[in-house]
C-alpha cells in the first residue's frame, strides 16, 4: 500500500496496534529498494504480507499487489503473449540484481511480479 507521508505513522499504528497484525519486516531509506519509498513496514495479513510504504509527495493512498513466481522469465513471456509489457519505470528498482517487473492490469492496478 502506497501511503502519503502525513498518514503513514497512523496507518502503520492502525494495522500493528489496533488490528494487532504482526510486523514481519521493516526498512528505511535505501534499504527499501526504491527511491520513491522512504520507509516501509510489512505486516502479516492472513496468508499474505501487507507492505505499508511511506511515499513522500504522494497525494493519496494507492493499493498495489505483488505476485510471486518461481519462473519470472516464463511469467514475463506469458504476459507478453497476452499483450502486457513490463512497466519498470512505475517505480524503478535501486538494486541492480532485482528479479522483478512492474505491470498494470486493464483497470490500472499496479502489480509487482517478482521471482521467489
MOPAC internal coordinates of N, CA, C and O (Angstrom, degrees):
PM7 1SCF
backbone

  N    0.0000 0     0.00 0     0.00 0    0    0    0
  C    1.4370 1     0.00 0     0.00 0    1    0    0
  C    1.5279 1   107.56 1     0.00 0    2    1    0
  O    1.2310 1   119.94 1   -52.96 1    3    2    1
  N    1.3058 1   117.72 1   127.04 1    3    2    1
  C    1.4612 1   123.26 1   177.28 1    5    3    2
  C    1.5312 1   107.30 1   -90.88 1    6    5    3
  O    1.2310 1   120.23 1   -55.88 1    7    6    5
  N    1.3357 1   117.17 1   124.12 1    7    6    5
  C    1.4589 1   121.61 1  -171.43 1    9    7    6
  C    1.5289 1   109.71 1  -126.98 1   10    9    7
  O    1.2310 1   119.82 1   -48.31 1   11   10    9
  N    1.3506 1   117.94 1   131.69 1   11   10    9
  C    1.4634 1   119.90 1   175.52 1   13   11   10
  C    1.5356 1   110.34 1   -58.44 1   14   13   11
  O    1.2310 1   120.56 1   -35.66 1   15   14   13
  N    1.3175 1   116.54 1   144.34 1   15   14   13
  C    1.4654 1   121.72 1  -176.24 1   17   15   14
  C    1.5333 1   113.83 1   -52.02 1   18   17   15
  O    1.2310 1   118.75 1   136.53 1   19   18   17
  N    1.3474 1   119.99 1   -43.47 1   19   18   17
  C    1.4665 1   118.59 1  -178.16 1   21   19   18
  C    1.5424 1   114.19 1   -64.27 1   22   21   19
  O    1.2310 1   119.94 1   157.66 1   23   22   21
  N    1.3277 1   117.72 1   -22.34 1   23   22   21
  C    1.4672 1   121.68 1  -177.50 1   25   23   22
  C    1.5231 1   113.21 1  -100.08 1   26   25   23
  O    1.2310 1   120.21 1   172.74 1   27   26   25
  N    1.3305 1   117.20 1    -7.26 1   27   26   25
  C    1.4593 1   120.68 1  -169.16 1   29   27   26
  C    1.5243 1   113.51 1   -64.77 1   30   29   27
  O    1.2310 1   119.13 1   127.58 1   31   30   29
  N    1.3325 1   119.26 1   -52.42 1   31   30   29
  C    1.4694 1   121.57 1  -175.94 1   33   31   30
  C    1.5256 1   111.26 1   -59.72 1   34   33   31
  O    1.2310 1   120.08 1   137.10 1   35   34   33
  N    1.3228 1   117.46 1   -42.90 1   35   34   33
  C    1.4669 1   120.45 1   179.27 1   37   35   34
  C    1.5247 1   111.02 1   -66.84 1   38   37   35
  O    1.2310 1   120.34 1   145.60 1   39   38   37
  N    1.3336 1   116.96 1   -34.40 1   39   38   37
  C    1.4658 1   120.20 1   178.49 1   41   39   38
  C    1.5232 1   110.47 1   -68.85 1   42   41   39
  O    1.2310 1   120.13 1   136.93 1   43   42   41
  N    1.3268 1   117.35 1   -43.07 1   43   42   41
  C    1.4662 1   120.52 1   176.21 1   45   43   42
  C    1.5256 1   109.51 1   -60.05 1   46   45   43
  O    1.2310 1   120.19 1   134.30 1   47   46   45
  N    1.3329 1   117.24 1   -45.70 1   47   46   45
  C    1.4688 1   121.16 1   179.42 1   49   47   46
  C    1.5255 1   111.17 1   -60.68 1   50   49   47
  O    1.2310 1   119.91 1   142.70 1   51   50   49
  N    1.3244 1   117.79 1   -37.30 1   51   50   49
  C    1.4659 1   121.06 1   178.80 1   53   51   50
  C    1.5272 1   110.76 1   -59.82 1   54   53   51
  O    1.2310 1   120.37 1   129.59 1   55   54   53
  N    1.3246 1   116.90 1   -50.41 1   55   54   53
  C    1.4670 1   120.06 1  -177.84 1   57   55   54
  C    1.5278 1   112.05 1   -72.12 1   58   57   55
  O    1.2310 1   120.32 1   139.17 1   59   58   57
  N    1.3357 1   117.00 1   -40.83 1   59   58   57
  C    1.4644 1   121.28 1  -176.46 1   61   59   58
  C    1.5291 1   111.88 1   -77.80 1   62   61   59
  O    1.2310 1   120.00 1   128.50 1   63   62   61
  N    1.3292 1   117.60 1   -51.50 1   63   62   61
  C    1.4604 1   121.86 1  -171.39 1   65   63   62
  C    1.5261 1   113.17 1   -91.74 1   66   65   63
  O    1.2310 1   120.23 1   132.59 1   67   66   65
  N    1.3284 1   117.17 1   -47.41 1   67   66   65
  C    1.4595 1   120.35 1  -177.29 1   69   67   66
  C    1.5177 1   111.53 1   -72.57 1   70   69   67
  O    1.2310 1   120.41 1   130.36 1   71   70   69
  N    1.3385 1   116.81 1   -49.64 1   71   70   69
  C    1.4673 1   119.98 1  -179.99 1   73   71   70
  C    1.5258 1   112.59 1   -85.79 1   74   73   71
  O    1.2310 1   120.14 1   163.50 1   75   74   73
  N    1.3214 1   117.35 1   -16.50 1   75   74   73
  C    1.4616 1   121.29 1   177.71 1   77   75   74
  C    1.5155 1   114.74 1    74.75 1   78   77   75
  O    1.2310 1   120.07 1  -155.42 1   79   78   77
  N    1.3394 1   117.47 1    24.58 1   79   78   77
  C    1.4591 1   119.94 1   179.51 1   81   79   78
  C    1.5277 1   110.10 1   -75.16 1   82   81   79
  O    1.2310 1   121.11 1   -37.11 1   83   82   81
  N    1.3201 1   115.49 1   142.89 1   83   82   81
  C    1.4595 1   122.11 1  -177.30 1   85   83   82
  C    1.5281 1   111.25 1   -75.45 1   86   85   83
  O    1.2310 1   120.41 1   -50.65 1   87   86   85
  N    1.3269 1   116.82 1   129.35 1   87   86   85
  C    1.4617 1   121.75 1   172.80 1   89   87   86
  C    1.5237 1   107.23 1   -77.97 1   90   89   87
  O    1.2310 1   120.59 1   -57.19 1   91   90   89
  N    1.3385 1   116.48 1   122.81 1   91   90   89
  C    1.4676 1   120.98 1  -176.66 1   93   91   90
  C    1.5258 1   113.11 1  -111.47 1   94   93   91
  O    1.2310 1   120.15 1   169.07 1   95   94   93
  N    1.3333 1   117.32 1   -10.93 1   95   94   93
  C    1.4622 1   120.36 1   179.06 1   97   95   94
  C    1.5188 1   108.45 1  -164.72 1   98   97   95
  O    1.2310 1   120.99 1   -22.51 1   99   98   97
  N    1.3285 1   115.71 1   157.49 1   99   98   97
  C    1.4592 1   121.27 1   177.17 1  101   99   98
  C    1.5206 1   108.55 1  -158.10 1  102  101   99
  O    1.2310 1   120.55 1   -38.52 1  103  102  101
  N    1.3327 1   116.55 1   141.48 1  103  102  101
  C    1.4626 1   121.30 1   178.08 1  105  103  102
  C    1.5203 1   108.78 1  -147.85 1  106  105  103
  O    1.2310 1   121.46 1   -27.11 1  107  106  105
  N    1.3342 1   114.82 1   152.89 1  107  106  105
  C    1.4530 1   120.40 1  -179.10 1  109  107  106
  C    1.5248 1   109.60 1  -138.57 1  110  109  107
  O    1.2310 1   120.80 1   -31.38 1  111  110  109
  N    1.3294 1   116.07 1   148.62 1  111  110  109
  C    1.4615 1   120.99 1   177.28 1  113  111  110
  C    1.5167 1   112.36 1    63.28 1  114  113  111
  O    1.2310 1   120.52 1    43.40 1  115  114  113
  N    1.3222 1   116.61 1  -136.60 1  115  114  113
  C    1.4653 1   121.47 1  -177.70 1  117  115  114
  C    1.5184 1   112.67 1   -61.09 1  118  117  115
  O    1.2310 1   120.18 1   153.99 1  119  118  117
  N    1.3252 1   117.26 1   -26.01 1  119  118  117
  C    1.4695 1   121.01 1  -179.09 1  121  119  118
  C    1.5261 1   112.85 1   -66.08 1  122  121  119
  O    1.2310 1   119.85 1   167.40 1  123  122  121
  N    1.3507 1   117.89 1   -12.60 1  123  122  121
  C    1.4651 1   119.79 1   177.61 1  125  123  122
  C    1.5222 1   111.31 1   -73.07 1  126  125  123
  O    1.2310 1   120.30 1   160.58 1  127  126  125
  N    1.3307 1   117.03 1   -19.42 1  127  126  125
  C    1.4565 1   120.78 1   178.61 1  129  127  126
  C    1.5103 1   114.70 1    87.28 1  130  129  127
  O    1.2310 1   119.82 1  -177.24 1  131  130  129
  N    1.3229 1   117.94 1     2.76 1  131  130  129
  C    1.4562 1   121.17 1   178.27 1  133  131  130
  C    1.5231 1   109.58 1  -149.39 1  134  133  131
  O    1.2310 1   120.60 1   -32.53 1  135  134  133
  N    1.3061 1   116.45 1   147.47 1  135  134  133
  C    1.4602 1   121.10 1  -177.55 1  137  135  134
  C    1.5233 1   113.07 1   -75.05 1  138  137  135
  O    1.2310 1   119.35 1   161.10 1  139  138  137
  N    1.3293 1   118.85 1   -18.90 1  139  138  137
  C    1.4616 1   120.79 1  -176.08 1  141  139  138
  C    1.5217 1   113.74 1   -87.96 1  142  141  139
  O    1.2310 1   119.81 1   166.18 1  143  142  141
  N    1.3344 1   117.97 1   -13.82 1  143  142  141
  C    1.4682 1   122.25 1  -178.79 1  145  143  142
  C    1.5251 1   108.34 1  -107.65 1  146  145  143
  O    1.2310 1   120.41 1   -58.16 1  147  146  145
  N    1.3504 1   116.81 1   121.84 1  147  146  145
  C    1.4648 1   119.73 1  -178.13 1  149  147  146
  C    1.5266 1   112.90 1   -90.49 1  150  149  147
  O    1.2310 1   120.01 1   155.76 1  151  150  149
  N    1.3180 1   117.58 1   -24.24 1  151  150  149
  C    1.4701 1   122.11 1  -178.59 1  153  151  150
  C    1.5239 1   106.79 1  -159.22 1  154  153  151
  O    1.2310 1   120.16 1   -39.65 1  155  154  153
  N    1.3119 1   117.30 1   140.35 1  155  154  153
  C    1.4569 1   120.71 1   178.06 1  157  155  154
  C    1.5178 1   109.88 1  -140.20 1  158  157  155
  O    1.2310 1   121.22 1   -36.08 1  159  158  157
  N    1.3175 1   115.27 1   143.92 1  159  158  157
  C    1.4606 1   122.96 1   175.86 1  161  159  158
  C    1.5236 1   106.59 1  -129.29 1  162  161  159
  O    1.2310 1   120.86 1   -46.44 1  163  162  161
  N    1.3263 1   115.97 1   133.56 1  163  162  161
  C    1.4669 1   121.11 1   177.73 1  165  163  162
  C    1.5198 1   108.53 1  -107.11 1  166  165  163
  O    1.2310 1   120.62 1   -48.18 1  167  166  165
  N    1.3320 1   116.41 1   131.82 1  167  166  165
  C    1.4628 1   121.52 1   176.02 1  169  167  166
  C    1.5194 1   109.05 1  -121.25 1  170  169  167
  O    1.2310 1   121.24 1   -33.38 1  171  170  169
  N    1.3196 1   115.23 1   146.62 1  171  170  169
  C    1.4682 1   121.17 1   176.27 1  173  171  170
  C    1.5181 1   106.89 1   -73.56 1  174  173  171
  O    1.2310 1   120.37 1   -56.95 1  175  174  173
  N    1.3222 1   116.90 1   123.05 1  175  174  173
  C    1.4656 1   123.98 1  -176.17 1  177  175  174
  C    1.5194 1   106.58 1  -123.82 1  178  177  175
  O    1.2310 1   120.58 1   -98.54 1  179  178  177
  N    1.3423 1   116.49 1    81.46 1  179  178  177
  C    1.4618 1   120.20 1  -172.97 1  181  179  178
  C    1.5176 1   108.49 1    65.31 1  182  181  179
  O    1.2310 1   119.95 1    47.49 1  183  182  181
  N    1.3300 1   117.70 1  -132.51 1  183  182  181
  C    1.4650 1   120.10 1  -179.13 1  185  183  182
  C    1.5318 1   113.13 1   -81.57 1  186  185  183
  O    1.2310 1   120.04 1  -178.17 1  187  186  185
  N    1.3184 1   117.54 1     1.83 1  187  186  185
  C    1.4605 1   120.50 1  -176.78 1  189  187  186
  C    1.5276 1   110.86 1  -118.57 1  190  189  187
  O    1.2310 1   121.20 1    -7.05 1  191  190  189
  N    1.3083 1   115.30 1   172.95 1  191  190  189
  C    1.4613 1   122.37 1   175.67 1  193  191  190
  C    1.5177 1   108.22 1  -112.17 1  194  193  191
  O    1.2310 1   120.64 1   -49.55 1  195  194  193
  N    1.3237 1   116.39 1   130.45 1  195  194  193
  C    1.4586 1   122.34 1   177.03 1  197  195  194
  C    1.5253 1   107.78 1  -105.53 1  198  197  195
  O    1.2310 1   120.77 1   -63.84 1  199  198  197
  N    1.3328 1   116.13 1   116.16 1  199  198  197
  C    1.4644 1   121.70 1   177.98 1  201  199  198
  C    1.5201 1   108.35 1   -92.10 1  202  201  199
  O    1.2310 1   120.61 1   -53.68 1  203  202  201
  N    1.3232 1   116.44 1   126.32 1  203  202  201
  C    1.4585 1   123.32 1   179.49 1  205  203  202
  C    1.5266 1   107.17 1  -106.74 1  206  205  203
  O    1.2310 1   120.60 1   -80.22 1  207  206  205
  N    1.3330 1   116.46 1    99.78 1  207  206  205
  C    1.4645 1   123.05 1  -173.77 1  209  207  206
  C    1.5222 1   111.36 1   -96.84 1  210  209  207
  O    1.2310 1   120.57 1   -53.91 1  211  210  209
  N    1.3218 1   116.52 1   126.09 1  211  210  209
  C    1.4636 1   121.84 1   173.97 1  213  211  210
  C    1.5231 1   107.50 1   -84.25 1  214  213  211
  O    1.2310 1   120.81 1   -60.92 1  215  214  213
  N    1.3372 1   116.06 1   119.08 1  215  214  213
  C    1.4652 1   121.28 1  -175.73 1  217  215  214
  C    1.5319 1   109.16 1  -120.45 1  218  217  215
  O    1.2310 1   120.26 1   -83.85 1  219  218  217
  N    1.3386 1   117.11 1    96.15 1  219  218  217
  C    1.4617 1   119.52 1   176.77 1  221  219  218
  C    1.5286 1   110.47 1   -57.68 1  222  221  219
  O    1.2310 1   120.85 1   -43.17 1  223  222  221
  N    1.3021 1   115.98 1   136.83 1  223  222  221
  C    1.4561 1   120.58 1   179.19 1  225  223  222
  C    1.5170 1   114.34 1    88.48 1  226  225  223
  O    1.2310 1   119.61 1   170.01 1  227  226  225
  N    1.3284 1   118.35 1    -9.99 1  227  226  225
  C    1.4702 1   120.13 1   178.08 1  229  227  226
  C    1.5265 1   108.97 1   -70.62 1  230  229  227
  O    1.2310 1   120.75 1   -41.45 1  231  230  229
  N    1.3203 1   116.18 1   138.55 1  231  230  229
  C    1.4608 1   121.04 1  -179.03 1  233  231  230
  C    1.5256 1   112.63 1   -90.51 1  234  233  231
  O    1.2310 1   120.79 1   157.62 1  235  234  233
  N    1.3336 1   116.09 1   -22.38 1  235  234  233
  C    1.4674 1   119.98 1  -178.04 1  237  235  234
  C    1.5187 1   108.81 1  -152.49 1  238  237  235
  O    1.2310 1   121.24 1   -16.87 1  239  238  237
  N    1.3254 1   115.23 1   163.13 1  239  238  237
  C    1.4647 1   120.13 1   176.31 1  241  239  238
  C    1.5172 1   109.93 1   -76.06 1  242  241  239
  O    1.2310 1   121.10 1   -25.81 1  243  242  241
  N    1.3130 1   115.50 1   154.19 1  243  242  241
  C    1.4583 1   121.25 1   179.75 1  245  243  242
  C    1.5224 1   107.92 1  -147.72 1  246  245  243
  O    1.2310 1   120.16 1   -40.71 1  247  246  245
  N    1.3134 1   117.31 1   139.29 1  247  246  245
  C    1.4591 1   121.53 1   179.04 1  249  247  246
  C    1.5211 1   109.10 1  -100.65 1  250  249  247
  O    1.2310 1   120.68 1   -52.92 1  251  250  249
  N    1.3226 1   116.31 1   127.08 1  251  250  249
  C    1.4560 1   123.50 1   175.08 1  253  251  250
  C    1.5153 1   107.44 1  -117.88 1  254  253  251
  O    1.2310 1   120.01 1   -30.17 1  255  254  253
  N    1.3103 1   117.58 1   149.83 1  255  254  253
  C    1.4592 1   122.10 1  -178.29 1  257  255  254
  C    1.5209 1   110.57 1  -114.55 1  258  257  255
  O    1.2310 1   121.12 1   -31.46 1  259  258  257
  N    1.3357 1   115.46 1   148.54 1  259  258  257
  C    1.4614 1   120.91 1   177.47 1  261  259  258
  C    1.5156 1   109.58 1  -116.89 1  262  261  259
  O    1.2310 1   121.21 1   -49.41 1  263  262  261
  N    1.3187 1   115.29 1   130.59 1  263  262  261
  C    1.4628 1   122.53 1   175.35 1  265  263  262
  C    1.5185 1   107.57 1  -114.33 1  266  265  263
  O    1.2310 1   120.29 1   -42.87 1  267  266  265
  N    1.3207 1   117.05 1   137.13 1  267  266  265
  C    1.4711 1   120.85 1  -179.75 1  269  267  266
  C    1.5132 1   110.29 1  -115.25 1  270  269  267
  O    1.2310 1   121.55 1   -37.32 1  271  270  269
  N    1.3238 1   114.63 1   142.68 1  271  270  269
  C    1.4563 1   120.66 1   180.00 1  273  271  270
  C    1.5263 1   109.45 1  -142.12 1  274  273  271
  O    1.2310 1   119.93 1   -33.91 1  275  274  273
  N    1.3263 1   117.74 1   146.09 1  275  274  273
  C    1.4606 1   119.30 1   174.15 1  277  275  274
  C    1.5341 1   111.83 1   -78.49 1  278  277  275
  O    1.2310 1   120.37 1   168.56 1  279  278  277
  N    1.3405 1   116.90 1   -11.44 1  279  278  277
  C    1.4691 1   121.47 1  -175.04 1  281  279  278
  C    1.5312 1   109.70 1  -130.88 1  282  281  279
  O    1.2310 1   120.68 1  -101.24 1  283  282  281
  N    1.3195 1   116.30 1    78.76 1  283  282  281
  C    1.4628 1   121.30 1  -175.55 1  285  283  282
  C    1.5217 1   112.29 1   -58.81 1  286  285  283
  O    1.2310 1   119.80 1   134.32 1  287  286  285
  N    1.3159 1   117.99 1   -45.68 1  287  286  285
  C    1.4659 1   120.58 1  -176.59 1  289  287  286
  C    1.5249 1   111.17 1   -63.88 1  290  289  287
  O    1.2310 1   119.69 1   138.57 1  291  290  289
  N    1.3182 1   118.20 1   -41.43 1  291  290  289
  C    1.4713 1   121.40 1   177.69 1  293  291  290
  C    1.5240 1   110.78 1   -63.32 1  294  293  291
  O    1.2310 1   120.65 1   138.62 1  295  294  293
  N    1.3247 1   116.36 1   -41.38 1  295  294  293
  C    1.4662 1   120.19 1   178.96 1  297  295  294
  C    1.5275 1   110.62 1   -65.79 1  298  297  295
  O    1.2310 1   120.25 1   138.65 1  299  298  297
  N    1.3422 1   117.12 1   -41.35 1  299  298  297
  C    1.4618 1   120.84 1   178.23 1  301  299  298
  C    1.5218 1   111.02 1   -61.87 1  302  301  299
  O    1.2310 1   120.47 1   138.35 1  303  302  301
  N    1.3415 1   116.70 1   -41.65 1  303  302  301
  C    1.4654 1   121.01 1   178.51 1  305  303  302
  C    1.5247 1   111.16 1   -64.67 1  306  305  303
  O    1.2310 1   120.23 1   139.28 1  307  306  305
  N    1.3139 1   117.17 1   -40.72 1  307  306  305
  C    1.4699 1   120.79 1   178.69 1  309  307  306
  C    1.5308 1   110.51 1   -62.46 1  310  309  307
  O    1.2310 1   120.57 1   135.26 1  311  310  309
  N    1.3238 1   116.52 1   -44.74 1  311  310  309
  C    1.4612 1   120.13 1   177.97 1  313  311  310
  C    1.5258 1   110.90 1   -63.55 1  314  313  311
  O    1.2310 1   119.78 1   140.48 1  315  314  313
  N    1.3220 1   118.02 1   -39.52 1  315  314  313
  C    1.4659 1   121.69 1   179.15 1  317  315  314
  C    1.5234 1   110.93 1   -63.09 1  318  317  315
  O    1.2310 1   120.44 1   138.57 1  319  318  317
  N    1.3300 1   116.77 1   -41.43 1  319  318  317
  C    1.4778 1   120.15 1   178.36 1  321  319  318
  C    1.5291 1   111.17 1   -62.32 1  322  321  319
  O    1.2310 1   120.94 1   151.54 1  323  322  321
  N    1.3298 1   115.81 1   -28.46 1  323  322  321
  C    1.4684 1   120.51 1   178.79 1  325  323  322
  C    1.5281 1   111.99 1   -89.09 1  326  325  323
  O    1.2310 1   120.59 1  -175.18 1  327  326  325
  N    1.3425 1   116.47 1     4.82 1  327  326  325
  C    1.4594 1   120.41 1   175.72 1  329  327  326
  C    1.5197 1   115.36 1    91.30 1  330  329  327
  O    1.2310 1   119.80 1  -165.61 1  331  330  329
  N    1.3230 1   118.00 1    14.39 1  331  330  329
  C    1.4690 1   121.63 1  -178.80 1  333  331  330
  C    1.5242 1   109.92 1  -111.05 1  334  333  331
  O    1.2310 1   120.97 1   -59.89 1  335  334  333
  N    1.3182 1   115.75 1   120.11 1  335  334  333
  C    1.4632 1   121.67 1  -179.72 1  337  335  334
  C    1.5281 1   110.07 1  -105.15 1  338  337  335
  O    1.2310 1   120.12 1   -29.72 1  339  338  337
  N    1.3369 1   117.37 1   150.28 1  339  338  337
  C    1.4655 1   119.93 1   176.90 1  341  339  338
  C    1.5307 1   111.02 1   -59.49 1  342  341  339
  O    1.2310 1   121.15 1   -34.61 1  343  342  341
  N    1.3153 1   115.40 1   145.39 1  343  342  341
  C    1.4634 1   122.46 1   177.28 1  345  343  342
  C    1.5266 1   107.94 1  -122.14 1  346  345  343
  O    1.2310 1   120.81 1  -118.54 1  347  346  345
  N    1.3166 1   116.06 1    61.46 1  347  346  345
  C    1.4569 1   120.07 1  -171.51 1  349  347  346
  C    1.5215 1   114.23 1   -69.18 1  350  349  347
  O    1.2310 1   120.06 1   176.77 1  351  350  349
  N    1.3266 1   117.50 1    -3.23 1  351  350  349
  C    1.4619 1   120.00 1   173.65 1  353  351  350
  C    1.5251 1   111.71 1   -83.83 1  354  353  351
  O    1.2310 1   119.74 1   172.59 1  355  354  353
  N    1.3380 1   118.10 1    -7.41 1  355  354  353
  C    1.4681 1   121.49 1   178.78 1  357  355  354
  C    1.5244 1   109.84 1   -54.36 1  358  357  355
  O    1.2310 1   120.66 1   131.44 1  359  358  357
  N    1.3114 1   116.35 1   -48.56 1  359  358  357
  C    1.4684 1   122.89 1   176.69 1  361  359  358
  C    1.5255 1   106.52 1  -152.25 1  362  361  359
  O    1.2310 1   120.25 1   -87.71 1  363  362  361
  N    1.3292 1   117.14 1    92.29 1  363  362  361
  C    1.4663 1   120.08 1  -174.94 1  365  363  362
  C    1.5297 1   112.54 1   -57.36 1  366  365  363
  O    1.2310 1   121.10 1   -40.03 1  367  366  365
  N    1.3188 1   115.51 1   139.97 1  367  366  365
  C    1.4588 1   121.97 1   177.94 1  369  367  366
  C    1.5239 1   108.89 1   -80.55 1  370  369  367
  O    1.2310 1   120.60 1   -38.94 1  371  370  369
  N    1.3289 1   116.46 1   141.06 1  371  370  369
  C    1.4623 1   119.79 1   178.90 1  373  371  370
  C    1.5220 1   111.79 1   -92.08 1  374  373  371
  O    1.2310 1   119.94 1   155.91 1  375  374  373
  N    1.3201 1   117.71 1   -24.09 1  375  374  373
  C    1.4662 1   120.86 1   178.55 1  377  375  374
  C    1.5279 1   109.10 1   -85.48 1  378  377  375
  O    1.2310 1   119.73 1   -56.13 1  379  378  377
  N    1.3350 1   118.11 1   123.87 1  379  378  377
  C    1.4640 1   120.54 1  -176.57 1  381  379  378
  C    1.5285 1   113.97 1   -65.80 1  382  381  379
  O    1.2310 1   119.71 1   159.65 1  383  382  381
  N    1.3143 1   118.16 1   -20.35 1  383  382  381
  C    1.4682 1   120.96 1  -177.68 1  385  383  382
  C    1.5295 1   113.14 1   -97.78 1  386  385  383
  O    1.2310 1   120.01 1  -164.92 1  387  386  385
  N    1.3233 1   117.59 1    15.08 1  387  386  385
  C    1.4648 1   121.20 1  -179.80 1  389  387  386
  C    1.5223 1   110.43 1   -63.10 1  390  389  387
  O    1.2310 1   120.50 1   -52.32 1  391  390  389
  N    1.3157 1   116.65 1   127.68 1  391  390  389
  C    1.4686 1   122.75 1   179.10 1  393  391  390
  C    1.5268 1   107.71 1  -105.79 1  394  393  391
  O    1.2310 1   120.84 1  -100.50 1  395  394  393
  N    1.3424 1   116.00 1    79.50 1  395  394  393
  C    1.4585 1   121.05 1  -176.35 1  397  395  394
  C    1.5243 1   109.51 1  -163.38 1  398  397  395
  O    1.2310 1   121.36 1   -18.36 1  399  398  397
  N    1.3373 1   115.00 1   161.64 1  399  398  397
  C    1.4624 1   122.25 1   174.99 1  401  399  398
  C    1.5230 1   108.81 1  -142.43 1  402  401  399
  O    1.2310 1   121.12 1   -31.28 1  403  402  401
  N    1.3281 1   115.46 1   148.72 1  403  402  401
  C    1.4611 1   122.11 1   174.20 1  405  403  402
  C    1.5247 1   109.42 1   -95.16 1  406  405  403
  O    1.2310 1   121.01 1   -35.85 1  407  406  405
  N    1.3325 1   115.68 1   144.15 1  407  406  405
  C    1.4659 1   123.23 1   175.50 1  409  407  406
  C    1.5194 1   108.15 1  -139.23 1  410  409  407
  O    1.2310 1   120.86 1   -18.01 1  411  410  409
  N    1.3242 1   115.96 1   161.99 1  411  410  409
  C    1.4692 1   121.90 1   169.72 1  413  411  410
  C    1.5156 1   107.06 1  -122.51 1  414  413  411
  O    1.2310 1   120.81 1   -42.44 1  415  414  413
  N    1.3357 1   116.06 1   137.56 1  415  414  413
  C    1.4561 1   118.47 1   175.02 1  417  415  414
  C    1.5306 1   108.40 1   -79.79 1  418  417  415
  O    1.2310 1   119.14 1    -7.61 1  419  418  417
  N    1.3400 1   119.24 1   172.39 1  419  418  417
  C    1.4638 1   120.36 1  -177.73 1  421  419  418
  C    1.5307 1   114.36 1   -58.65 1  422  421  419
  O    1.2310 1   119.81 1   157.50 1  423  422  421
  N    1.3391 1   117.97 1   -22.50 1  423  422  421
  C    1.4630 1   121.26 1   178.04 1  425  423  422
  C    1.5277 1   112.38 1   -88.08 1  426  425  423
  O    1.2310 1   120.34 1   178.91 1  427  426  425
  N    1.3408 1   116.95 1    -1.09 1  427  426  425
  C    1.4510 1   120.98 1   177.40 1  429  427  426
  C    1.5192 1   115.64 1    93.46 1  430  429  427
  O    1.2310 1   119.82 1  -177.65 1  431  430  429
  N    1.3362 1   117.94 1     2.35 1  431  430  429
  C    1.4652 1   120.82 1   179.26 1  433  431  430
  C    1.5259 1   109.04 1   -74.89 1  434  433  431
  O    1.2310 1   120.69 1   -50.11 1  435  434  433
  N    1.3233 1   116.28 1   129.89 1  435  434  433
  C    1.4620 1   121.96 1  -178.48 1  437  435  434
  C    1.5236 1   109.84 1   -79.79 1  438  437  435
  O    1.2310 1   121.10 1   -42.78 1  439  438  437
  N    1.3295 1   115.51 1   137.22 1  439  438  437
  C    1.4667 1   122.87 1   176.57 1  441  439  438
  C    1.5253 1   108.80 1  -126.92 1  442  441  439
  O    1.2310 1   121.05 1   -43.28 1  443  442  441
  N    1.3201 1   115.59 1   136.72 1  443  442  441
  C    1.4569 1   121.59 1   171.65 1  445  443  442
  C    1.5152 1   107.00 1  -101.53 1  446  445  443
  O    1.2310 1   120.65 1   -61.17 1  447  446  445
  N    1.3128 1   116.36 1   118.83 1  447  446  445
  C    1.4663 1   122.07 1   175.88 1  449  447  446
  C    1.5192 1   106.35 1   -99.72 1  450  449  447
  O    1.2310 1   120.66 1   -65.06 1  451  450  449
  N    1.3178 1   116.35 1   114.94 1  451  450  449
  C    1.4596 1   120.83 1  -174.27 1  453  451  450
  C    1.5204 1   111.50 1  -126.96 1  454  453  451
  O    1.2310 1   121.62 1   -32.04 1  455  454  453
  N    1.3130 1   114.51 1   147.96 1  455  454  453
  C    1.4626 1   119.71 1   179.64 1  457  455  454
  C    1.5276 1   109.56 1   -83.03 1  458  457  455
  O    1.2310 1   121.09 1   -45.95 1  459  458  457
  N    1.3348 1   115.52 1   134.05 1  459  458  457
  C    1.4711 1   120.62 1   179.25 1  461  459  458
  C    1.5008 1   110.11 1   -72.37 1  462  461  459
  O    1.2310 1   120.10 1   180.00 1  463  462  461

